[in-house]
Amino acid sequence: MTEEDFLATYDPRAFPPVAVTADVVALTIRDDALYLLLIRRAEPPYAGFWALPGGFARPDEDLATCARRELAEETGLGGERLRRVHLEQLASYSAPDRDPRMRVVSVAHLAFAPDLPDPAAGTDAEDAAWLPVADLPTRQLAFDHTRIVDDGLERARSKLEYTPLATRFLGSEFTIGELRAVYETVWGHALHAGNFHRKVLSVAGFVESTGATTEHGGARGGPRARLYRAGDARLLHPALLRPAQEETIR
């Protein structure tokens, strides 16, 4: 039998139907705190519950495209701003009973960027909002989204140790103090300013000086801070290790 003959007689209905969705753990920093984008579902299942933005993949799109579309629909981001959002595949979630409607496999994605706008709820959502990660223990999320969020937070925290992705929470130019604030916010732990400054500058390619400084000095009239931009390093060597896990707050 040729492949053409096989495909002509192949019946996909011989197998139970399976749907595929893309869910997005979108993180940003606001008011010196880590925030997560959530939507309140307007329809069953889990009507009224908060959930990650996401949806079923369309026949003509891959999962990364689906994730970016869902993120754009909930945040209003588009064009170059959407392309600047860091997006990476997180993990797949395939428990047979994770969705009461049918067998649904979700491929979750992690996204983060600075200055993400206030969301606008889509047609299938009652509300959409950036919610502080610190408040998540008081909320019951739909489906298995609590597990997905926990995995996304751990991925973000660990990647800040060995990659320069902390710079993606910042604008094109930043101070070492602003970079330290990203680490403190995501890790949930205060860091020694001097030690952090020395560690960052000792990692080749992590940041590079712009040659410029801030317009004004610190709050106490100190000298103006030097401005840096992201370097070309893909991995940090040596890595910036997190403080002991037992000391880290969520």
C-alpha positions, 0 to 999 in steps of 0.5 A: 500500500502506498502512502497516498492509498493509506491516507485516502482510507485513514479514518481519524475518527477511529481514535478518541478526539483530543483538543490542544490549547495554549495557555500563557503565564504572563508576568510583569513588574508593577509598583515593585511587585511581580504581577500575573495576567489572569482572566475571569471566565464568563462561561462554564466550565469554571464560570467566575473562576480566574484562569490563565489567558489561553485558548484552542489552537486554530487549524492554521496556527502553531502553538507559539502563534496561538499563545501570541494571539491569545496574549495580544487579545487579552493585553491589546499588544500588537506589532513591534511591542508584541514581538519584544515580549519574551515568549518560551514554551513552558511544559505540556499538561495532559491529565485525562480529566484536566478539562471536564469538556473533553480530552484537552492537552495544554501546552503552556508558555511563559511570557514576560516584558516591561510596561505591559498595558492594562488588559481588556477582557475578550468576548469569552471573559468576564474580566481581565486583570494583572494580579499580584503573585503574592495574592495568588494563594487566596484565589482558586484558579480554574482547571490545573492552572495553579500548577501551571502558574507554580511551574511558570514562576519556578521557571522564571526564577531559575532562568534568572540564575543562569540566563540574562532574561532579567533584562527583558523585564526592563527597558532598553537602558537601565541601572544596576539598581533597577536590574537588582530590583528585578531579581529581588522582585522575582526571587522575593528576597532582598539582595546586597547592593554591592555584592550584586553590582560586583557579580553582574559586572563580573559576568562577561556579556551580561550587561554593557555600559551605554556611556551615559548616566541617569539625569539625576542622582539618588534620592539622597543626593548621591551621584548619578547612576551609570546606564547599561543595556543588555549584552550579548551573553546567552548564559551567565557564567558564573551564574547568579544563584538564588538565596536559600530556598527556605528564605525565599518568599513567594 
